[in-house]
Amino acid sequence: MSWFVLVVSGLFEAVWATALGRMDGLRPGPVVVFVVALVVSMGGLGWAMRDLPTGTAYAVWVAVGASATVAWAMVTGAEPFTLARVLLIAGIIGCVIGLKLLPQE
């Protein structure tokens, strides 16, 4: 369950990061999305860290959030969609899977 919460929290990191980029002088909509997503994201990260090692949990949270943020930017056209970007994101995701597969102490 902790891994599921951690991945969902990472996705909410992508939401608040995207909202942060769309605030344009503190527009109310993006600010509300930012604050709610930030609280959910950090709360989930903290909850997951009760069962997972801090370094692993934080690395997975950042990787999921960064990958989802870049993927969303490519899908919406905010960033170019290139094979190199897709392969690099796949590498990040592969590393996250590797951390999940490692034995936990």
Secondary structure, 3 states (H helix, E strand, C coil): CHHHHHHHHHHHHHHHHHHHHCCCCCCHHHHHHHHHHHHHHHHHHHHHCCCCCHHHHHHHHHHHHHHHHHHHHHHHCCCCCCHHHHHHHHHHHHHHHHHHHCCCC
